């Protein structure tokens, strides 16, 4: 379930309405982006996490970004790639996954509902978070992230899945400990960076 957003000038893009809270959220995401670390967006479902990120991408000239929707059935092959049957019988060719393609090209990536991903998928992200290199086991190679490549994740704070108390929802997967900048949406106060 891969979705690529159109560039700003394309028909169909809905502009973000710049309310006071939208401006605060835009500023928080821009500040987090300046930290040159992966960014984890946390907030209630439907609060505008993805819309704010889409607006920041368009304003900075990065309108073509990839959104990956993860769930418990997602495996690392769908993100990293796999060998697929070629045209001739017995022929196999490498087909890079969506994340591998984005890392290679420097395209922005938003991983929605990252907290639902299986441990196998989360563990594949750790080298990318730590060293900006994506290890692709199927090829036995490490791919250096292209300049300008940022990684974003989103986590809803409703339905008991996360909280805005400061506890990192991905701590058990080893995706915390200073590897990400967290932006937490809260309707009752300003967005917070952790």
C-alpha positions as CSV (number, residue, x, y, z in Angstrom):
1,X,0.0,0.0,0.0
2,X,2.3,2.7,-1.3
3,X,1.1,6.2,-2.0
4,X,3.2,8.9,-3.6
5,X,2.0,12.4,-3.3
6,X,1.8,14.7,-6.3
7,X,3.9,17.8,-6.6
8,X,2.3,21.1,-5.4
9,X,1.5,22.3,-8.9
10,X,-0.4,19.1,-9.8
11,X,-4.2,19.1,-9.7
12,X,-5.7,17.4,-6.7
13,X,-3.4,18.7,-3.9
14,X,-5.4,20.2,-1.2
15,X,-3.6,23.1,0.4
16,X,-3.3,23.2,4.2
17,X,-5.4,25.9,5.9
18,X,-2.9,27.9,8.0
19,X,-4.8,28.2,11.3
20,X,-2.9,29.2,14.4
21,X,-2.4,25.5,15.4
22,X,-1.4,24.5,11.9
23,X,1.3,27.2,11.9
24,X,2.6,26.0,15.3
25,X,2.6,22.4,14.0
26,X,4.4,23.4,10.8
27,X,7.0,25.2,12.9
28,X,7.5,22.2,15.2
29,X,8.0,19.8,12.2
30,X,10.4,22.2,10.5
31,X,12.4,22.6,13.7
32,X,12.5,18.8,14.1
33,X,13.6,18.4,10.5
34,X,16.5,20.8,11.2
35,X,17.8,18.3,13.8
36,X,19.0,16.1,10.9
37,X,17.6,13.0,12.6
38,X,14.5,10.8,11.8
39,X,11.3,12.4,13.1
40,X,8.5,10.6,14.9
41,X,5.1,12.4,14.8
42,X,2.7,11.5,17.6
43,X,-0.8,12.7,18.0
44,X,-4.5,11.7,17.8
45,X,-5.7,10.0,14.6
46,X,-6.9,12.7,12.1
47,X,-5.1,15.6,13.8
48,X,-3.1,16.5,10.7
49,X,0.2,14.8,11.2
50,X,0.4,13.7,7.6
51,X,-1.1,16.9,6.2
52,X,1.5,19.0,8.1
53,X,4.3,16.9,6.8
54,X,2.9,17.0,3.2
55,X,2.9,20.8,3.5
56,X,6.4,21.0,4.8
57,X,7.5,18.7,2.0
58,X,5.9,20.9,-0.7
59,X,7.2,24.1,0.8
60,X,10.7,22.7,0.8
61,X,10.5,21.3,-2.8
62,X,10.1,17.7,-1.7
63,X,6.6,17.1,-2.9
64,X,7.2,13.7,-4.2
65,X,7.4,11.7,-1.0
66,X,6.5,8.1,-0.2
67,X,4.0,7.1,2.4
68,X,4.2,3.6,3.7
69,X,1.3,2.2,5.7
70,X,2.5,-0.6,8.0
71,X,0.6,-3.3,9.9
72,X,1.3,-6.6,11.6
73,X,1.4,-8.4,8.2
74,X,4.1,-6.2,6.7
75,X,7.4,-7.9,6.1
76,X,10.8,-6.4,5.4
77,X,10.9,-7.7,1.8
78,X,8.1,-5.3,0.9
79,X,10.2,-2.4,2.1
80,X,13.7,-3.6,1.2
81,X,13.1,-5.7,-1.9
82,X,13.3,-9.3,-3.2
83,X,14.2,-11.4,-6.1
84,X,11.3,-11.8,-8.5
85,X,10.8,-14.1,-11.5
86,X,12.2,-12.7,-14.8
87,X,11.0,-13.1,-18.3
88,X,12.8,-16.4,-19.0
89,X,12.1,-19.6,-17.0
90,X,14.5,-19.9,-14.1
91,X,15.5,-16.3,-14.3
92,X,15.3,-14.0,-11.3
93,X,16.0,-10.3,-11.0
94,X,16.3,-8.0,-8.1
95,X,13.3,-5.7,-7.5
96,X,14.1,-3.1,-4.8
97,X,11.4,-2.3,-2.3
98,X,9.8,1.1,-1.7
99,X,12.1,2.0,1.1
100,X,15.2,1.0,-0.7
101,X,14.2,3.1,-3.7
102,X,13.5,6.1,-1.6
103,X,16.8,5.8,0.3
104,X,18.7,5.5,-2.9
105,X,17.0,8.5,-4.5
106,X,16.8,10.7,-1.4
107,X,13.0,10.8,-1.4
108,X,11.2,11.6,1.8
109,X,9.6,8.7,3.5
110,X,6.7,8.7,6.0
111,X,6.0,5.4,7.7
112,X,2.5,5.6,9.1
113,X,1.5,3.5,12.1
114,X,5.1,2.5,12.6
115,X,4.2,1.2,16.0
116,X,2.2,-1.6,14.3
117,X,5.1,-2.9,12.3
118,X,6.5,-6.3,13.3
119,X,9.8,-6.4,15.1
120,X,11.5,-7.8,11.9
121,X,10.6,-4.6,10.0
122,X,11.6,-2.3,12.9
123,X,15.0,-4.0,13.3
124,X,15.6,-3.5,9.6
125,X,15.3,0.3,10.2
126,X,17.8,0.5,13.1
127,X,21.0,0.7,10.8
128,X,19.2,3.4,8.8
129,X,18.5,5.4,12.0
130,X,22.0,5.0,13.4
131,X,24.3,5.3,10.4
132,X,22.0,6.4,7.5
133,X,22.8,3.1,5.8
134,X,20.1,0.6,4.8
135,X,21.2,-3.0,5.1
136,X,19.5,-5.2,2.4
137,X,20.0,-8.8,3.5
138,X,18.7,-10.2,0.2
139,X,21.6,-8.5,-1.7
140,X,24.1,-8.6,1.1
141,X,24.8,-4.9,0.7
142,X,24.4,-1.6,2.6
143,X,23.0,1.4,0.8
144,X,24.1,4.8,2.0
145,X,21.1,7.2,2.2
146,X,21.3,9.9,-0.5
147,X,21.8,13.4,0.6
148,X,18.5,15.0,1.8
149,X,16.9,11.7,2.7
150,X,14.8,12.1,5.9
151,X,12.7,9.3,7.5
152,X,9.5,10.2,9.3
153,X,7.3,7.9,11.3
154,X,3.8,8.5,12.7
155,X,2.1,7.0,15.7
156,X,-1.5,7.8,16.8
157,X,-2.0,8.5,20.5
158,X,-5.5,7.3,20.7
159,X,-6.8,3.7,21.3
160,X,-4.2,3.1,23.9
161,X,-1.4,2.8,21.3
162,X,0.8,5.6,22.5
163,X,0.7,8.5,24.9
164,X,2.0,12.0,25.1
165,X,3.4,11.4,28.6
166,X,7.0,11.4,27.2
167,X,7.3,7.6,27.0
168,X,8.6,6.6,23.6
169,X,6.2,4.2,21.9
170,X,9.0,2.5,20.0
171,X,11.4,2.1,23.0
172,X,10.9,-1.7,23.1
173,X,12.0,-1.9,19.4
174,X,15.3,-0.1,20.0
175,X,14.1,2.9,18.0
176,X,14.5,5.5,20.8
177,X,17.6,6.5,22.7
178,X,18.3,9.7,20.8
179,X,17.8,8.2,17.4
180,X,14.7,10.2,16.6
181,X,13.3,13.6,17.2
182,X,9.7,13.3,18.5
183,X,7.0,15.8,17.7
184,X,3.9,15.4,19.9
185,X,0.6,16.9,19.0
186,X,-1.7,17.8,21.9
187,X,-4.9,19.7,21.4
188,X,-4.6,21.4,24.7
189,X,-1.1,22.9,24.3
190,X,1.7,23.7,21.9
191,X,3.4,20.8,20.0
192,X,6.4,19.5,21.9
193,X,9.8,18.3,20.6
194,X,11.4,15.5,22.6
